[in-house]
Amino acid sequence: GNNQAELEEKTRLINQVLELQHTLEDLSSRVDAVKEENLKLKSENQVLGQYIENLMSASSVFQTTDTKSKRK
């Protein structure tokens, strides 16, 4: 009887460990996916920043000209 109970306990523990391993694998791949997405967004953000800078330098509104500062 006791041997059977021990065996069942071991089996239960092994199953728990396997389940935890799977959970860990899932979390790891999710973290990887998020990291990848983050890199993509970062570079998109850089492109947008550059684009905005270019627009601002092309627009006279953002240029600090002498005539404007004199008009203060």
C-alpha positions as CSV (number, residue, x, y, z in Angstrom):
1,G,0.0,0.0,0.0
2,N,2.7,2.4,1.1
3,N,4.7,1.8,-2.1
4,Q,1.7,2.6,-4.2
5,A,1.2,5.9,-2.4
6,E,4.8,6.8,-2.8
7,L,4.7,6.0,-6.5
8,E,1.5,8.2,-7.0
9,E,3.2,11.1,-5.1
10,K,6.3,10.8,-7.3
11,T,4.1,10.7,-10.5
12,R,2.2,13.7,-9.3
13,L,5.4,15.7,-8.6
14,I,6.9,14.7,-12.0
15,N,3.8,15.9,-13.7
16,Q,3.9,19.2,-11.8
17,V,7.5,19.7,-12.8
18,L,6.7,19.0,-16.4
19,E,3.8,21.5,-16.3
20,L,6.1,24.1,-14.8
21,Q,8.7,23.5,-17.5
22,H,6.1,24.1,-20.2
23,T,4.9,27.2,-18.5
24,L,8.4,28.5,-18.3
25,E,9.0,27.7,-22.0
26,D,5.8,29.6,-22.9
27,L,6.8,32.6,-20.8
28,S,10.3,32.6,-22.3
29,S,9.0,32.7,-25.9
30,R,6.5,35.4,-24.9
31,V,9.3,37.5,-23.5
32,D,11.3,37.0,-26.7
33,A,8.3,38.1,-28.8
34,V,7.8,41.2,-26.7
35,K,11.6,42.0,-27.0
36,E,11.4,41.7,-30.7
37,E,8.3,43.9,-30.9
38,N,10.0,46.4,-28.6
39,L,13.0,46.6,-30.9
40,K,10.7,47.1,-33.9
41,L,8.8,49.9,-32.1
42,K,12.1,51.6,-31.1
43,S,13.4,51.8,-34.6
44,E,10.0,53.0,-35.9
45,N,10.1,55.6,-33.2
46,Q,13.6,56.7,-34.3
47,V,12.4,57.0,-37.9
48,L,9.4,59.1,-36.8
49,G,11.7,61.3,-34.7
50,Q,14.0,61.9,-37.6
51,Y,11.0,62.7,-39.8
52,I,9.6,65.2,-37.3
53,E,13.1,66.8,-37.0
54,N,13.2,67.1,-40.8
55,L,9.8,68.7,-41.0
56,M,10.7,71.1,-38.2
57,S,13.9,72.2,-39.9
58,A,12.1,72.6,-43.2
59,S,9.4,74.7,-41.7
60,S,10.0,78.4,-41.0
61,V,7.7,78.3,-37.9
62,F,10.3,76.4,-36.0
63,Q,13.3,78.5,-37.2
64,T,14.6,81.0,-34.7
65,T,15.2,84.0,-36.9
66,D,16.6,87.4,-35.9
67,T,13.5,89.2,-37.0
68,K,11.3,87.1,-34.6
69,S,13.5,87.7,-31.6
70,K,13.6,91.5,-32.3
71,R,9.8,91.6,-32.4
72,K,9.5,90.5,-28.8
